[in-house]
Amino acid sequence: MFSEEDFAPKKSSDSVTQDNNQATSQLNDNWDDCEGYYNIKVGDMVDNNRYTVKSLLGQGVYSNVVKAQD
């Protein structure tokens, strides 16, 4: 902070990350897409198996809208 020399961190290729958000059924964390939306699928059971997703109606800025059956 009070050094005579400027500090510049070394940039290396090790610090570069890749987008690993691919549809891999073996991963536990592929529940959302690259935009952060939940990957809803027709037939999914939601809210402790209370609702069954019947169709995807649309996406908004902050949410997905689905048609579900109780």
Secondary structure, 3 states (H helix, E strand, C coil): CCCCCCCCCCCCHHHCCCCCCCCCCCCCCCCECCCCCECCCCCCEECCCCEEEEEEEEECCCCEEEEEEC
